[in-house]
Amino acid sequence: TQTNGFLDQMSSDFGLDGGRTGEAEILIDGAPSQAVDWGGVIVTPLQDSVQEQQIVQNSYDAQYERGGAGIVTLISKGGTNSFHGEVYDYLQNDVLDANSWYNNKYGFPKGQFKQNQFGGNISGPILKRWNLFFFGGYEGFRQPSTLSILTTVPTQAERNGDFSSALNSDGTPDLIYNPFTTTQNPDGSYTRTQFPNNKIPSNLINPVGQKIVNLYPLPNRPGEGPNQLNNYGNTGAGNILNDKMDTRVDWEQSTTHRLFVRWSDRFRQDQVVPCFFCNGADTGFNQGNNAFQVVLNDTVTPNPTWVIDTYASYSRWKELHTAQ
């Protein structure tokens, strides 16, 4: 189960009754709320926007579908007859934190970490004489942080084709062979000639490969072991920015007829990952996500034993990945 993700789509990463993750069906106000491909949740309501929650694990009715491991149903809060509201803020700050064990071990300074999760909600009447009520909630999340990297980059000698110091894990020389000298033996095997002194001649170094290698910076710290591993360390700044809202309008037309419409929107769920080389050699990518869901419900109760419950919903999810 994922417990620390910031993306709504990862909220379905849990299993029920031994089932695989992502196989539970999630209904919000009766509307299916997962992408049809891999089961990611399109929009999750704010914690304070949820009135009821139910988990059905065994022998659920035929009205449910796509629930390979169980059913999770959420009911959003409706409007109230009088005004109610709340605001909140949850704060973490690196000023109050100690440096991490990893940073202390490798000599990195304590990085920036600030987490601010804030929001609020309000509910009340729009027109009491028409029994028209509303609920609205908003939550923002900001988490700038600094991360550290410790990796191995090519030395200047290796950039020039000199691998005379390259060793295998057992300490023996890691020999490099000239691929252009490959010959087939009578028994079907192949042999190649080793580069003299384990050095690649400059005329055999591919210019494209040379440019790729040069994207990596030179070592900036003493390496570890005979192969000088972990010879580069750096820190980089990242950020997570979220903005979400839920709104709902309820109309009690009569004692036997009620309607509501809910709009849930995540304006952004963006992650800016740190770059450590900042020239195209980094392997991370920035994420940008936004999505919304609108649900319309019409409930008619002609008599105490008959309920007509009609739903219509529309959801849209846009996801953007940008290479560094």
Secondary structure, DSSP 8 states (H G I E B T S, - for coil): ---S---GGGGG---STT--TT-SEEEETTEE-B-TTT--BS----GGGEEEEEEE-SS--TT--S-SS-EEEEEE----SS-EEEEEEEEEEGGG----HHHHHHT-----BEEEEEEEEEEEEEEGGGTEEEEEEEEEEE--EEEEEEE----HHHHTTB-TT-B-TTSSB---EEEEEEEE-TTS-EEEEE-GGGB--GGGS-HHHHHHHTTS----S--BTTTTBS-EEEEEEEEEEEEEEEEEEEEEEETTEEEEEEEEEEEEEEEE---SS-SS----EEEEEEEEEEEEEEEEEEETTEEEEEEEEEEEEEEEEEE-
